[in-house]
Amino acid sequence: MPAFLAGIFFVSGGIEMTSIRTLAAGAYAAVLASLCSFVAPAEAQTYPTRGITMIVPFAAGGPTDVISRIVSSHMAQTLGQSIIIENVVGAGGTTATTRAARAANDGYTLITGHMGTHAASVPLYPKLAYHPEKDFEPIALLAGTPILILARKDFPPKDLKEFVAYVKANAEKVNAAHAGIGSVSHVSCELLHAILDIKPVGVPFNGTGPAMNALVAGQVDYMCDQIVNAVPQINAGTIKGYAIATAERNPSLPNVPTTAEAGLPAFQAQAWNAMFAPKGTSPAIVASLNAAAIKALDDDTVKKRLLELGSVIPAPAERTPEALATLVKNEIAKWTPVLKPAS
């Protein structure tokens, strides 16, 4: 019998030895169960005790990477531990997401996912090694990112109506850059192409950052991209911004019309970035991470940086793990019929 239990029963002098043994066995089991029940809360109270890895499923410099760095930098201050960004590229973000799903569920490996990795991947990859709803614990929605139709600065069409006519007439000649099958840039342009009933050549890259660099260099014709990646380039005049696929213009790009204003109201698309942990991560740890993320989104400096890039700050009701779980479920249902034919 362990010493601490022997001490407990020593003060009960007068009890027969057989009774002591019986009581000791029962008490030992009870104490052990009690200790186990306090392990998770105790871990959560001390979490984190070391650095956290935040996996970003694309190359550095893209929208998901930029948003992850802005938010995680503030979260690290709140949590008192560093958050290291690890860019893992490949297969439209599914390589990194698979790795995150298989990581230890101790709160020290997280991932920034989006509508590609946690929704569009389901219909696009029949043999996907993870399921967004079953293999992750949702933590918090970080930002909404409207989609724009962009082109190299010397692409012939001067506005969206001319763009539509041009790509329809030259569908076999033009090409569209994207960050890999299942990425936001790929998925959103698949929706555009379905609306226009065209199948141009797709040019994949290991992230939206490299794809944008190719667009700026004039090596590809056009792409559909998240606003975070596009604002500085449009304002610098290095690329064209034909339209934004939202109901209203974005304050960061007031001169870029909406798709409805520009003559293509059917094309509406907004991506999002959110934080997830492997399935089975302690609810207390998830709550701690969620609180740190919310604190970051409420910080004036963080909000200013995200808004300058054109991001949409989630409303308080959209920041809970439950709200994110619902978003993932709804996004899978939304994109499956659109993308199933393309898989």
NULO-103947 format. One line per 3 residues: for each residue x, y, z of N, C-alpha, C, O. Coordinates in steps of 0.2 Angstrom, whole numbers. Example, Ala and Ser with C-alpha at 12.3 -4.5 7.8 and 13.67 -1.06 7.14 Angstrom:
% NULO-103947
66/-28/39/62/-22/39/66/-16/39/71/-17/42 ~ 64/-11/35/68/-5/36/64/0/39/67/6/40;
This chain:
% NULO-103947
4/-6/0/0/0/0/4/6/0/9/6/4 ~ 3/11/-4/7/17/-4/7/21/3/3/20/7 ~ 13/24/4/14/27/10/8/32/12/7/32/18;
6/36/7/1/41/9/-6/38/12/-9/40/16 ~ -7/32/9/-13/28/11/-12/25/18/-16/24/22 ~ -6/22/19/-4/19/25/-5/24/31/-7/23/36;
-3/30/29/-4/36/34/-11/37/36/-13/38/41 ~ -15/37/31/-22/38/32/-25/33/36/-29/35/41 ~ -23/26/36/-26/21/40/-23/20/46/-25/17/51;
-17/23/47/-13/22/53/-17/25/59/-17/23/65 ~ -21/31/58/-24/34/63/-31/31/65/-34/33/69 ~ -32/26/61/-39/22/62/-37/16/66/-40/10/65;
-33/16/71/-31/10/75/-37/7/78/-42/11/80 ~ -37/1/79/-43/-3/82/-47/-7/76/-51/-11/78 ~ -45/-5/70/-49/-8/64/-45/-15/63/-39/-14/63;
-48/-20/62/-45/-26/61/-41/-26/54/-43/-22/49 ~ -35/-30/53/-31/-29/48/-35/-31/41/-33/-28/36 ~ -39/-36/41/-43/-38/35/-47/-32/33/-48/-31/27;
-50/-28/38/-54/-23/36/-50/-17/33/-52/-14/29 ~ -44/-16/36/-39/-11/34/-38/-13/26/-38/-8/22 ~ -36/-19/25/-34/-21/18/-40/-20/13/-39/-17/8;
-46/-21/16/-52/-20/11/-53/-13/10/-54/-11/5 ~ -53/-9/16/-54/-2/15/-48/1/11/-49/6/7 ~ -42/-1/12/-36/2/9/-37/1/1/-36/6/-3;
-39/-5/-1/-40/-6/-8/-45/-2/-11/-44/1/-17 ~ -51/-1/-8/-56/3/-10/-54/11/-10/-56/14/-15 ~ -51/13/-5/-49/20/-4/-44/21/-10/-44/27/-12;
-39/17/-11/-34/18/-16/-37/19/-23/-35/23/-26 ~ -42/15/-24/-45/15/-31/-49/22/-31/-49/25/-36 ~ -52/24/-26/-56/30/-25/-51/36/-26/-53/41/-30;
-46/36/-23/-41/42/-23/-38/42/-30/-37/47/-33 ~ -36/36/-33/-33/36/-40/-38/39/-45/-36/43/-49 ~ -45/37/-44/-50/40/-49/-50/47/-48/-51/51/-53;
-50/49/-41/-50/57/-40/-45/60/-43/-45/66/-46 ~ -39/57/-42/-33/61/-45/-33/61/-53/-32/66/-56 ~ -36/56/-56/-36/56/-63/-41/61/-65/-40/64/-71;
-46/62/-62/-52/67/-64/-49/74/-63/-52/79/-66 ~ -43/75/-59/-41/82/-59/-35/83/-64/-32/89/-64 ~ -33/78/-67/-27/79/-72/-28/84/-77/-24/88/-78;
-34/83/-81/-35/88/-86/-36/95/-84/-33/100/-87 ~ -40/96/-78/-40/103/-76/-33/106/-74/-32/112/-75 ~ -29/102/-70/-23/104/-68/-18/106/-74/-15/111/-74;
-19/102/-79/-15/103/-85/-17/110/-88/-13/114/-91 ~ -23/111/-89/-26/117/-92/-24/123/-88/-23/128/-90 ~ -24/122/-81/-22/128/-77/-15/130/-78/-13/136/-77;
-11/125/-79/-4/127/-80/-2/128/-88/3/131/-89 ~ -6/126/-92/-5/127/-100/-5/134/-102/-9/138/-99 ~ 0/136/-106/5/132/-109/11/133/-105/13/138/-102;
15/127/-105/22/128/-101/28/128/-106/33/128/-104 ~ 26/128/-112/32/128/-117/29/131/-124/23/133/-124 ~ 33/132/-129/31/135/-135/26/131/-139/25/125/-138;
21/134/-142/16/131/-146/18/132/-154/20/137/-156 ~ 16/127/-158/17/127/-165/11/128/-168/6/124/-167 ~ 11/133/-172/5/134/-177/6/133/-184/10/136/-187;
3/127/-186/4/125/-193/0/129/-198/-6/130/-197 ~ 4/132/-203/0/136/-208/1/132/-215/7/130/-217 ~ -5/130/-218/-4/125/-223/-2/128/-230/-2/124/-235;
1/134/-230/3/136/-236/10/140/-235/12/141/-229 ~ 13/142/-241/19/146/-240/19/153/-237/13/155/-236 ~ 24/155/-234/25/161/-231/23/167/-236/24/167/-242;
19/172/-233/17/178/-237/10/178/-240/8/183/-242 ~ 7/172/-239/0/172/-242/-5/174/-236/-3/175/-231 ~ -11/174/-238/-16/177/-233/-17/173/-227/-17/176/-221;
-17/166/-227/-17/162/-221/-11/164/-217/-12/164/-211 ~ -5/164/-220/1/165/-216/1/172/-213/2/173/-207 ~ -1/177/-216/-1/184/-214/-6/185/-208/-4/187/-202;
-12/182/-208/-17/182/-203/-15/178/-197/-16/181/-191 ~ -12/172/-198/-9/168/-193/-4/172/-189/-4/172/-182 ~ 0/175/-192/6/179/-189/3/185/-185/5/186/-179;
-2/188/-187/-4/194/-184/-8/192/-178/-7/195/-172 ~ -12/187/-178/-16/185/-172/-12/181/-167/-12/183/-161 ~ -8/177/-169/-4/173/-165/1/177/-161/3/175/-155;
4/182/-164/9/186/-160/5/189/-154/9/189/-149 ~ -1/191/-155/-4/194/-149/-6/188/-144/-6/189/-138 ~ -8/183/-147/-10/177/-142/-4/175/-138/-5/173/-132;
2/175/-141/8/173/-137/9/177/-131/11/175/-126 ~ 8/184/-132/8/188/-126/3/186/-120/5/186/-115 ~ -3/185/-122/-8/183/-118/-6/176/-114/-7/176/-108;
-4/171/-118/-3/165/-115/4/164/-112/5/160/-108 ~ 9/169/-113/15/169/-110/20/164/-113/25/162/-109 ~ 19/161/-119/23/157/-122/23/159/-130/19/162/-132;
29/157/-133/30/159/-140/25/154/-144/24/148/-142 ~ 23/157/-150/19/153/-155/23/153/-161/24/158/-164 ~ 26/147/-163/30/147/-169/26/145/-175/22/140/-175;
26/149/-180/23/148/-186/27/143/-190/33/144/-192 ~ 24/137/-192/27/132/-197/23/131/-203/18/129/-203 ~ 26/134/-209/23/133/-215/24/126/-218/30/124/-219;
19/123/-220/19/116/-222/15/116/-229/9/117/-228 ~ 18/116/-235/15/116/-241/13/109/-244/16/104/-242 ~ 9/109/-249/7/103/-253/0/102/-253/-4/102/-248;
-2/99/-259/-9/97/-260/-15/101/-257/-19/99/-254 ~ -14/108/-259/-19/112/-257/-21/113/-250/-26/115/-248 ~ -15/112/-246/-16/113/-239/-18/107/-235/-17/106/-229;
-19/101/-239/-21/95/-235/-15/91/-232/-16/87/-228 ~ -9/92/-235/-4/89/-232/-3/91/-225/-2/87/-220 ~ -3/98/-224/-2/101/-217/-8/99/-213/-7/98/-207;
-14/99/-215/-19/98/-211/-20/90/-209/-22/89/-203 ~ -17/86/-213/-17/79/-211/-12/78/-205/-13/75/-200 ~ -6/82/-206/-1/82/-201/-4/84/-194/-3/81/-189;
-8/90/-194/-11/93/-188/-16/88/-185/-16/87/-179 ~ -20/84/-189/-25/80/-187/-21/74/-183/-24/71/-178 ~ -15/72/-185/-12/67/-182/-7/69/-176/-4/64/-173;
-7/75/-175/-3/77/-169/-5/76/-163/-11/74/-162 ~ -1/76/-157/-3/75/-151/-9/80/-149/-8/86/-150 ~ -14/78/-145/-19/83/-143/-18/86/-137/-22/86/-132;
-12/89/-136/-10/92/-130/-10/99/-130/-8/103/-125 ~ -13/102/-135/-13/110/-136/-7/113/-138/-6/119/-139 ~ -2/109/-140/5/112/-142/6/112/-150/11/114/-152;
1/109/-153/1/109/-161/-6/111/-163/-11/108/-162 ~ -6/117/-166/-13/120/-169/-12/121/-176/-7/120/-179 ~ -17/122/-179/-17/124/-187/-22/129/-188/-28/130/-185;
-20/134/-193/-25/139/-196/-28/136/-202/-24/135/-207 ~ -34/134/-202/-37/131/-208/-42/136/-211/-42/142/-208 ~ -44/134/-217/-49/139/-220/-54/135/-224/-55/129/-223;
-58/138/-228/-63/135/-232/-61/130/-236/-65/125/-238 ~ -54/130/-238/-52/125/-243/-50/119/-239/-52/113/-240 ~ -46/120/-233/-43/114/-230/-49/110/-226/-49/104/-224;
-54/114/-223/-59/112/-219/-66/112/-222/-71/111/-218 ~ -67/112/-228/-73/112/-231/-73/109/-239/-75/103/-240 ~ -69/113/-243/-69/111/-250/-65/104/-251/-66/101/-256;
-60/103/-246/-56/97/-247/-60/90/-247/-59/85/-250 ~ -66/91/-244/-70/85/-243/-73/82/-250/-72/76/-251 ~ -76/86/-254/-78/84/-260/-72/83/-265/-73/79/-270;
-67/87/-264/-61/87/-269/-57/81/-269/-54/79/-273 ~ -56/78/-262/-51/73/-261/-55/67/-258/-56/66/-252 ~ -57/62/-263/-61/56/-261/-57/52/-255/-60/49/-251;
-51/52/-256/-47/48/-251/-43/53/-246/-38/51/-243 ~ -47/58/-244/-44/63/-239/-42/59/-232/-46/55/-230 ~ -36/60/-230/-34/57/-224/-37/59/-217/-35/57/-212;
-41/64/-217/-44/67/-211/-51/69/-213/-53/70/-219 ~ -55/71/-208/-62/74/-209/-62/80/-205/-61/80/-199 ~ -64/86/-208/-64/92/-204/-68/92/-198/-66/95/-193;
-74/89/-198/-78/89/-192/-76/83/-187/-78/85/-181 ~ -73/78/-189/-72/72/-184/-65/73/-181/-64/70/-176 ~ -60/76/-185/-53/75/-183/-50/82/-179/-44/82/-178;
-55/87/-178/-52/93/-175/-57/96/-170/-63/95/-170 ~ -54/99/-166/-58/103/-161/-58/111/-163/-52/113/-164 ~ -63/113/-165/-63/120/-167/-62/125/-161/-64/124/-155;
-58/130/-162/-56/135/-157/-59/142/-158/-63/144/-154 ~ -57/145/-164/-60/151/-165/-59/154/-172/-54/152/-176 ~ -64/157/-175/-64/160/-181/-60/166/-181/-61/170/-176;
-55/167/-185/-50/173/-184/-52/179/-189/-51/185/-187 ~ -54/177/-195/-55/183/-200/-59/180/-206/-59/175/-208 ~ -63/185/-209/-66/183/-215/-62/187/-220/-60/192/-219;
-62/184/-226/-57/187/-231/-61/186/-238/-61/181/-241 ~ -64/192/-240/-67/192/-247/-63/190/-252/-57/191/-252 ~ -66/188/-258/-63/186/-264/-63/191/-269/-68/194/-270;
-58/192/-273/-57/196/-278/-55/193/-285/-52/188/-285 ~ -58/195/-290/-55/193/-297/-50/198/-299/-51/204/-300 ~ -44/195/-300/-38/199/-301/-34/196/-308/-36/191/-310;
-30/201/-311/-27/199/-317/-20/203/-317/-19/208/-313 ~ -16/200/-321/-9/204/-322/-11/211/-325/-16/212/-328 ~ -6/215/-323/-8/222/-325/-9/224/-332/-12/229/-334;
-6/220/-337/-7/221/-344/-12/216/-347/-12/215/-353 ~ -16/213/-343/-21/209/-346/-26/213/-350/-28/218/-347 ~ -28/211/-356/-32/216/-360/-38/219/-358/-39/225/-358;
-43/215/-355/-49/218/-352/-48/223/-347/-44/223/-343 ~ -52/229/-348/-52/234/-344/-56/234/-338/-55/238/-333 ~ -62/230/-339/-67/229/-333/-69/222/-333/-68/218/-337;
-74/221/-328/-76/214/-327/-80/212/-333/-80/206/-335 ~ -84/216/-336/-88/214/-342/-84/212/-348/-85/207/-351 ~ -78/216/-349/-74/214/-354/-70/207/-352/-68/203/-356;
-68/207/-346/-65/201/-343/-69/194/-345/-66/189/-347 ~ -76/195/-343/-80/189/-344/-80/187/-352/-79/181/-354 ~ -81/192/-356/-81/191/-363/-74/188/-366/-74/184/-370;
-69/191/-363/-62/189/-365/-61/182/-364/-58/178/-368 ~ -62/180/-357/-60/173/-355/-65/168/-358/-63/162/-360 ~ -71/170/-360/-75/165/-363/-73/164/-370/-73/158/-373;
-71/169/-374/-68/169/-381/-61/165/-381/-60/163/-386 ~ -58/165/-376/-51/163/-376/-50/158/-370/-44/157/-368 ~ -55/154/-369/-54/149/-363/-49/144/-364/-46/142/-359;
-47/142/-370/-42/137/-371/-35/140/-371/-30/136/-370 ~ -35/147/-371/-28/150/-371/-26/153/-364/-20/153/-362 ~ -31/156/-360/-29/159/-354/-28/154/-349/-30/148/-349;
-25/156/-343/-23/152/-338/-25/156/-331/-25/162/-331 ~ -27/152/-326/-28/154/-320/-24/151/-314/-23/145/-314 ~ -20/156/-310/-16/153/-305/-20/151/-299/-25/154/-298;
-17/147/-295/-20/145/-289/-15/142/-284/-10/140/-286 ~ -17/141/-278/-12/138/-273/-13/131/-272/-11/128/-267 ~ -15/127/-277/-16/120/-276/-23/118/-276/-28/122/-274;
-25/112/-278/-31/109/-278/-34/109/-271/-31/107/-266 ~ -40/112/-270/-43/113/-264/-42/119/-260/-45/121/-255 ~ -37/123/-262/-35/130/-259/-41/135/-261/-45/134/-265;
-41/140/-257/-46/145/-258/-46/148/-265/-51/149/-268 ~ -40/149/-267/-39/152/-274/-42/148/-279/-45/150/-284 ~ -41/141/-278/-43/136/-283/-51/135/-283/-54/135/-288;
-53/135/-277/-61/134/-276/-65/139/-278/-70/138/-282 ~ -63/145/-276/-67/151/-278/-67/152/-286/-72/154/-289 ~ -61/151/-289/-61/151/-296/-65/146/-300/-67/146/-305;
-65/140/-296/-69/134/-299/-77/137/-299/-80/135/-304 ~ -79/140/-294/-85/143/-294/-86/148/-300/-91/148/-303 ~ -81/152/-301/-82/157/-306/-82/154/-313/-86/156/-317;
-78/149/-314/-78/145/-320/-84/141/-321/-87/141/-327 ~ -87/139/-316/-94/135/-317/-99/140/-319/-104/139/-323 ~ -99/146/-316/-104/151/-318/-103/154/-325/-108/155/-329;
-97/154/-327/-95/156/-334/-95/150/-339/-95/152/-345 ~ -96/144/-337/-96/138/-341/-89/138/-345/-90/137/-351 ~ -84/139/-342/-77/138/-345/-73/134/-341/-74/132/-335;
-67/131/-345/-62/127/-341/-55/129/-344/-52/125/-348 ~ -53/135/-341/-46/137/-343/-41/132/-340/-42/128/-336 ~ -35/134/-342/-29/130/-339/-28/132/-332/-27/138/-331;
-27/128/-327/-25/130/-321/-18/129/-319/-15/124/-322 ~ -15/134/-316/-8/134/-315/-7/134/-307/-7/139/-304 ~ -5/128/-304/-4/127/-297/2/130/-294/8/129/-297;
2/132/-288/8/135/-284/8/132/-277/2/130/-275 ~ 13/132/-274/13/130/-267/11/135/-262/15/137/-257 ~ 6/139/-263/4/144/-259/1/150/-263/3/151/-269;
-3/154/-260/-5/160/-264/0/165/-264/0/169/-269 ~ 5/165/-260/11/170/-260/14/169/-267/15/174/-271 ~ 17/163/-268/20/162/-275/16/163/-281/18/165/-286;
9/161/-280/5/163/-286/4/170/-287/4/172/-293 ~ 4/174/-282/3/181/-282/10/184/-286/9/189/-290 ~ 15/181/-284/22/184/-286/22/182/-294/24/187/-298;
19/177/-296/19/175/-303/14/180/-307/15/182/-313 ~ 9/182/-304/4/186/-307/7/193/-307/6/196/-313 ~ 10/196/-302/14/202/-303/19/202/-308/20/207/-312;
22/196/-309/28/196/-314/25/195/-321/29/195/-326 ~ 18/194/-322/15/193/-328/16/186/-331/15/185/-337 ~ 18/181/-327/19/174/-329/12/170/-330/12/165/-333;
7/173/-326/0/170/-327/-5/175/-328/-3/181/-327 ~ -11/173/-331/-16/178/-333/-20/181/-327/-21/187/-327 ~ -23/177/-323/-28/179/-318/-28/174/-313/-26/169/-313;
-32/176/-307/-33/172/-302/-38/175/-297/-40/181/-298 ~ -41/171/-293/-46/173/-288/-43/172/-282/-40/167/-280 ~ -42/178/-278/-38/178/-272/-42/181/-266/-46/185/-267;
-39/180/-260/-42/183/-254/-39/190/-254/-33/191/-256 ~ -43/195/-251/-41/202/-251/-35/203/-248/-31/208/-250 ~ -33/199/-243/-27/201/-239/-21/201/-243/-16/205/-242;
-21/196/-248/-15/196/-253/-15/201/-258/-10/203/-261 ~ -21/204/-259/-22/208/-265/-21/216/-264/-19/220/-268 ~ -23/218/-258/-23/225/-256/-17/229/-258/-17/234/-262;
-11/227/-256/-5/231/-257/-3/231/-265/-1/236/-267 ~ -5/225/-268/-3/225/-275/-8/229/-279/-5/232/-284 ~ -14/229/-278/-19/233/-282/-17/241/-280/-17/245/-285;
-16/242/-274/-15/249/-273/-8/252/-276/-7/258/-277 ~ -3/247/-277/3/249/-280/3/249/-288/7/251/-291 ~ -3/246/-290/-4/246/-297/0/240/-301/1/240/-307;
2/235/-297/6/230/-300/1/224/-303/3/220/-307 ~ -5/224/-301/-10/220/-304/-17/223/-305/-18/229/-302 ~ -21/220/-308/-28/223/-309/-33/220/-304/-33/214/-303;
-38/224/-302/-43/221/-297/-49/223/-301/-52/228/-301 ~ -53/217/-304/-59/218/-308/-65/219/-303/-69/224/-305 ~ -65/215/-298/-71/216/-294/-70/212/-287/-66/207/-287;
-74/213/-282/-74/210/-276/-81/206/-275/-86/209/-276 ~ -80/200/-273/-86/195/-273/-90/196/-267/-92/191/-264 ~ -92/202/-265/-96/203/-259/-102/208/-261/-102/211/-266;
-106/208/-256/-112/213/-257/-110/220/-257/-114/224/-260 ~ -105/222/-253/-103/229/-253/-96/230/-254/-92/225/-254 ~ -94/236/-256/-87/237/-257/-83/237/-251/-86/238/-245;
-76/235/-251/-72/235/-245/-69/242/-244/-66/244/-249 ~ -69/244/-238/-65/250/-237/-58/251/-239/-55/256/-240 ~ -55/245/-239/-48/245/-241/-47/246/-248/-41/248/-250;
-52/244/-252/-52/245/-259/-58/248/-262/-62/245/-265 ~ -59/255/-260/-65/258/-262/-67/259/-269/-72/260/-271 ~ -61/259/-273/-62/259/-280/-63/253/-284/-65/253/-290;
-63/247/-280/-65/241/-284/-72/239/-283/-74/239/-277 ~ -76/239/-288/-83/238/-288/-85/230/-286/-80/226/-286 ~ -91/230/-283/-93/223/-282/-95/219/-288/-95/222/-293;
-95/213/-288/-97/209/-294/-104/211/-296/-105/210/-302 ~ -108/212/-292/-115/214/-294/-115/221/-297/-118/222/-303 ~ -111/226/-295/-110/232/-298/-107/231/-305/-109/235/-310;
-102/226/-306/-98/226/-312/-102/221/-317/-99/220/-322 ~ -107/218/-315/-111/214/-320/-111/207/-319/-113/203/-324 ~ -108/204/-313/-108/197/-312/-111/195/-305/-107/193/-301;
-117/197/-304/-120/196/-297/-120/189/-294/-120/188/-288 ~ -120/184/-299/-120/177/-297/-113/175/-293/-113/170/-289 ~ -108/178/-294/-102/177/-291/-101/180/-285/-99/186/-284;
-102/176/-279/-102/179/-272/-98/174/-268/-99/168/-268 ~ -92/176/-265/-88/172/-262/-84/175/-256/-81/181/-258 ~ -84/173/-251/-79/175/-245/-76/169/-242/-80/165/-239;
-70/170/-241/-66/164/-237/-66/166/-230/-68/171/-228 ~ -63/162/-226/-62/163/-219/-56/159/-217/-53/154/-220 ~ -53/162/-211/-47/158/-208/-49/157/-201/-52/161/-197;
-47/151/-198/-49/149/-191/-44/145/-188/-40/141/-192 ~ -44/144/-182/-39/140/-178/-43/134/-176/-48/134/-173 ~ -39/128/-176/-41/122/-174/-36/118/-170/-30/119/-171;
-38/113/-166/-33/109/-163/-35/102/-164/-41/100/-166 ~ -30/97/-163/-32/90/-165/-38/87/-160/-39/90/-155 ~ -42/83/-163/-48/80/-159/-45/77/-152/-40/74/-152;
-49/79/-147/-48/76/-141/-44/81/-136/-42/79/-130 ~ -42/87/-139/-39/92/-135/-43/94/-129/-49/95/-130 ~ -41/95/-123/-45/96/-117/-49/102/-118/-47/107/-121;
-55/102/-117/-60/108/-117/-57/114/-113/-58/119/-116 ~ -54/113/-108/-51/118/-104/-45/122/-108/-45/128/-108 ~ -41/118/-112/-36/121/-116/-39/124/-122/-37/130/-124;
-44/121/-125/-48/125/-130/-51/131/-128/-50/136/-132 ~ -53/131/-122/-56/138/-119/-51/143/-118/-52/149/-119 ~ -45/141/-116/-39/145/-115/-37/148/-121/-36/154/-122;
-37/144/-127/-34/147/-133/-40/151/-136/-38/156/-139 ~ -46/149/-135/-52/154/-138/-51/160/-135/-52/166/-138 ~ -50/161/-128/-50/167/-124/-44/171/-127/-45/177/-128;
-39/168/-128/-33/172/-131/-34/175/-138/-32/180/-139 ~ -37/171/-142/-39/173/-149/-44/179/-149/-43/184/-152 ~ -49/178/-144/-54/184/-144/-51/190/-141/-52/195/-144;
-46/189/-136/-42/195/-134/-38/198/-139/-38/205/-140 ~ -35/194/-144/-32/197/-149/-36/201/-154/-34/206/-157 ~ -42/198/-156/-47/201/-161/-50/207/-158/-52/212/-162;
-50/208/-151/-52/214/-148/-47/220/-147/-48/225/-146 ~ -40/218/-149/-35/223/-148/-35/228/-154/-36/226/-160 ~ -34/234/-152/-35/239/-157/-30/238/-163/-31/240/-169;
-24/237/-161/-18/236/-166/-19/230/-170/-18/231/-176 ~ -21/225/-168/-23/219/-172/-29/220/-176/-28/219/-182 ~ -34/223/-174/-40/225/-178/-38/230/-184/-40/229/-189;
-34/235/-182/-31/240/-187/-27/236/-193/-29/237/-199 ~ -23/232/-191/-19/228/-196/-23/224/-200/-22/223/-206 ~ -28/220/-197/-32/216/-201/-37/220/-206/-38/218/-211;
-40/225/-203/-44/229/-207/-41/233/-213/-43/233/-218 ~ -34/235/-212/-30/238/-217/-29/233/-223/-29/235/-229 ~ -29/226/-221/-28/221/-226/-35/219/-230/-35/215/-234;
-40/222/-227/-47/221/-230/-51/215/-227/-56/213/-229 ~ -48/212/-221/-51/207/-218/-58/209/-214/-58/215/-213 ~ -62/204/-213/-68/206/-210/-67/203/-203/-66/197/-202;
-68/207/-197/-67/205/-191/-74/201/-188/-79/204/-189 ~ -73/195/-186/-79/191/-184/-83/194/-178/-80/197/-174 ~ -89/194/-179/-93/197/-173/-92/192/-167/-91/186/-168;
-94/195/-161/-93/191/-155/-96/184/-155/-93/179/-153 ~ -102/184/-158/-106/177/-158/-103/172/-163/-104/166/-163 ~ -98/175/-167/-95/170/-172/-89/168/-170/-85/164/-174;
-86/169/-164/-80/168/-162/-79/162/-157/-74/160/-155 ~ -85/159/-156/-85/153/-151/-83/146/-155/-84/146/-161 ~ -81/141/-151/-79/135/-154/-86/132/-157/-85/129/-163;
-91/133/-154/-98/130/-157/-100/134/-163/-102/130/-168 ~ -99/140/-164/-100/144/-170/-96/141/-176/-98/141/-181 ~ -89/140/-174/-85/138/-179/-87/131/-181/-86/129/-187;
-89/127/-177/-91/120/-179/-97/120/-184/-97/116/-188 ~ -101/125/-182/-107/125/-187/-105/128/-194/-108/126/-199 ~ -100/133/-194/-98/136/-200/-95/130/-204/-96/130/-210;
-90/126/-201/-87/121/-205/-93/116/-208/-92/114/-214 ~ -97/114/-204/-103/110/-206/-106/113/-212/-108/109/-217 ~ -108/119/-212/-112/123/-217/-108/124/-223/-110/123/-229;
-101/125/-222/-97/126/-228/-96/119/-232/-96/120/-238 ~ -95/114/-229/-95/107/-232/-101/106/-236/-101/104/-242 ~ -107/108/-233/-113/107/-237/-114/112/-243/-117/110/-248;
-111/117/-242/-112/123/-247/-107/121/-253/-109/121/-259 ~ -101/119/-252/-96/118/-257/-96/111/-261/-94/110/-266 ~ -99/106/-257/-99/99/-260/-103/99/-267/-100/96/-271;
-109/101/-267/-112/101/-274/-108/105/-280/-109/103/-285 ~ -105/110/-277/-101/114/-282/-95/111/-285/-93/111/-291 ~ -92/108/-280/-85/105/-282/-85/98/-283/-80/95/-286;
-90/94/-282/-90/87/-283/-89/85/-290/-85/80/-292 ~ -92/89/-295/-90/87/-302/-83/88/-304/-80/85/-309 ~ -79/92/-300/-72/94/-302/-67/89/-299/-61/89/-300;
-70/84/-294/-65/80/-291/-64/74/-295/-60/69/-293;
